[in-house]
Every structure is written in C-alpha cells, then in structure tokens.
Amino acid sequence: MDPQVFLTLGSFLKWIGLVASPLLLLPLLILVIPGPLHKAGQTLADGLDRSLDWVLRAAMLAAVLLFMLQLVVVIGSYALALTATWLSESVIYAFAAMFMLGAATALRDDAHVRVDILRPRFGENGRNWIELAGTYLLLFPICIRLLMAGEQGLTRSWTLFEGSRESDGLPILFLFKTLVPIFAVLLILAGLSVALKAALRLTGFAGSADESTPQERHYGA
C-alpha cells in the first residue's frame, strides 16, 4: 500500500486534534461560568471515560499476549534451545502496548504511584486545585511536546515502512513508534477527564461524571 495514504491520514488526524484543542480549556471555563457549561462538562467526561475503558481492554489484551509470548520464549530458549529475534521483539512490543495504552486509564483512576507527600494533607478543594494545576502546567505541555518532537521521525518511519534492524525481526517498527503519539493523545484525553471532574467538584456540579473521588476509587480497589 502507498505510504502516502497513511501520511494523508496522519495529517487529517493532526488537523482534527488542532480543531478539538479548544476543548482543553473547558475545565477552566466551567470554573468561570459553571451554570451553562456543567452539563457539557459532565457529558464530555462521561464520554472520555467510556472511550478509555475500551483502551483499557486493549491494554489487557496486550498483557495476556505478553504473558503467552514470554512463556513461549522461555520454553523455546530453555527447553528446546530455540531462539528467534521476531519472538523476542514481539514480547517487547506487547509490553510497550500494555504500558502505553494502560497509562491513561491509570491516570484517570488515580492508580499510578504518586510522589507528592503534601497532597493528602490538603482538603478536597485543595486536591482538586492540585489536579487542575498539575494537568495544565505539567501533563498537557509534556504530552504536546511529545507529539511535536516525534512528528518528523514518525513521518519518516511511516514513509519507509520501517522494520526491524535484524534480518529475522518484525517488519513493524513503524507501528511500534506510533505508540508514542498514541500514548500522548490518550494521556491528554485522560487529563482532560480528570480536569473536568475536578472543575465540576469545585463548582458543586459533580454528578455522573464523578460518582466517587479518585482516592475512594483507588483505595476502595
């Protein structure tokens, strides 16, 4: 297939992202004018959460695939003295897919490891402000930087349909590299969901979009 088709699709997706980027300001607008916008915020947060649930299923599938592939590698290497570069690369790709796809849901559900020791000392409003500040000052800029920094390299990889540098490796290195922008986009969507629910809690409109606080979901699990 002509790689230009994929490059055109990539450009189209890029323009969709640019057009949709003003939605990142919705949590801040909810803080200013909560009345007219709270329903839209709840609807968007619910939609994002449902979409991320599907992504989580893909990450779980990658985890199952990782287990099966690693088992084959171990049995082949230690029981049969057989090795294959493509099989070892499959393990790496499955692990990367599990991590890259699952990170966004972990952020949404507050299941990642936090390094801040002051956050638990603040009240509920303080934690919500920290979520908003962290999302806008750290998460969004880093993810946007990831998207911008890897654009040229990813374009070249797709143009060449870049494969493994090993002769018996997998010819899908360009797909492996595509996980990086997917990771960044998913984190932006999860961050937007987190910011929306924080803004809704601060304005007293938290509803179906946030049936429990992140701490309750995390510790309850």
N, C-alpha and C positions, 0 to 999 in steps of 0.2 A: 504493500500500500504506500502511496505517495506520502512522505513525511509532511508535506506542505498542508495536508488535510489536518493533521494534528496541531501544527503550528497555528493554523487559522482558528481551530477550536480553542487553543490556548489564548489567543488574542481576544476571542469572543468572551471567554470566561473572565479575562482581565478587565474588560470593559464592564461586564456585569458587576464585578467587585467594586469598580470605581463608582458606578451609578448607585450601588447599595450602601456605599461607605457612610453617607449621612445618617444611616440608621444607628451608627455607633454613638451618635450624640443624643439618642432618645432618652437614655437614663438621666442625663443632665437636664434635658428639657422637662422630664417628669418632676424633677426637684423644683423647677421654677413654676410650672403650670400643671400640677398633678391632676386636677379635676378632669380636663378634657382628654388627657393622654393616658390615664391609668389603665383603661380597658385595652387600648392598643398595646401597652407595655406588657400586660398580663398575657394577651393573645400571642404576642411575639415570643415571650419567654416560654410559654407552653409549647409553641411550635418548635423552637430551638431544642427544647428538652426531648421532645419526641424524636426529632431528627438524630440527636446524639445517641438516643437509645439504639437506633439502627446501626450507628457507627460502632457502638459497644458490642453489638452482636458480631460484627465483622472482626473486631479485635479478639473476641472469644474464639471465633473460628480459627484465627491465626494462632492462638495459643494451643488449641487442640492439634493443629497441623504441626506446630513447633515440637510438641511432645512426640508425635508419631515419627517425624523426621529424625529427631535426635535419637530415638530408640533404634531406628534403622541404622543410623550412623554408628552407634555403639555396638550393635550386634554385628554389623558388617566389619567393623575395624578389629574388634577384639575376639570375635568368634570365628569369623571367616577370613580375616586378614585382607579384606577388600576395602579400598578407598576410592572416592570419586569426588572431584572438585565440585561438580554441579550439585551433589547432595549436600556437601558442606556449605555451599553458598545458599542452598535452599533453607538451611537452618538459620543462617544469618538474616535472610530476607524475611522469614516468618517471625523471628524475634523483633526485627525492626517494625514490621507491620503491627504486631501486637502492641508495642510500646507507642508508636506514633499515633495509632488510631485510638488507643485506650486513654491517652493522656488527657484528652479534652473532657471525657466523662469523669475522670478522677478530679479534674479541676471543678467541674460543675457540682459534684457531690462532696467536695471538700475531703476527698480520700487521699490526697497527696500528703507528704510529710512537710509540715510547716517548721520553719526555723525561727520564727519570731516568738519571743518569750513575753512580750508586753501585751499582745492582742487579747489573751484570756483575761487580763486584768481590767479591760475596758467593759463598759456596759454594752447592751445590744446596739444602741445607736453608734457608739464608738466603733464597734466591729463592722457595722455597715459602712461607715465612712472610710475605714481602712480598706474594705473590699473595693469601694469605688476608686480611692486614690491609687491602690496597687494596680487595678485594672487599667486605668488611664495613664499612669506615669511609668509603669513597668511593662505590663503584659502587652498592650496594644503596640507600643513603639518597638519592642523587641520582635514581635511577630511580623510587623510591617517591614522591619529591617531584613528579616529572614526572606521575605518574599522578594524584596528588591535586590538583595545581594546575590541570590541564586538564579535570577532570571536568565542572564546570558548563558551561564553554564548549562542550565536545563534546556535552553533552546538548542544549543549545540549538541547536547546529548540526544535529543529527540531527532534532530536533523540527521544524525549519523546512525540512529537506532543503536546506540552504544551498547555493547555487550561486555562480557567478562574479558579480562586480560589473559585469562588462561584458556588454552585450546579446548579443554573439556568442561569449561564453565558455562553458566547460563547466559543466553543472549538477551537478557532483560535488565541490564544495569540502568538503562534509561527509566524504566519503571521504578526501580529501587530509588533513584534520585528524586523521582516525583513525589515520594513520600514526604520529603521535607516541606514543600509548599502546602501539601495537604495537611500536614501536622500544624503548620502556622495558621491556615484558614480555620481548621477545627478549633484551635485554641482561641482564636478571635471570636468565633461563634459561642464557645463556652463562656468566655469572658464577658460577652455581651449579655448572656443569660444571667450570669452572676451579678453584673452591674444593674440590670433591670430589676432583679428581685431585691437587691439592696436598696435601690431607689424607692421601690414600692413599699418596702418596710419602713423606710424613713418618713414617707408621706402618709403612712397608715392605710395604704391600699393593698397590702399583701393579701392575696387570695389563693386561687387555684394554682397560680404560678409558683407559689412557695408555701406548701402545706406545713412545712417544718423548717426550722433553721438548719443551716449546714452542720452545726455542731450536733444537733439532735439526730440527723441522718447518719452522721459519721459514727458517733459513739453508740447510737442505737444498733447500728450494724455490727 
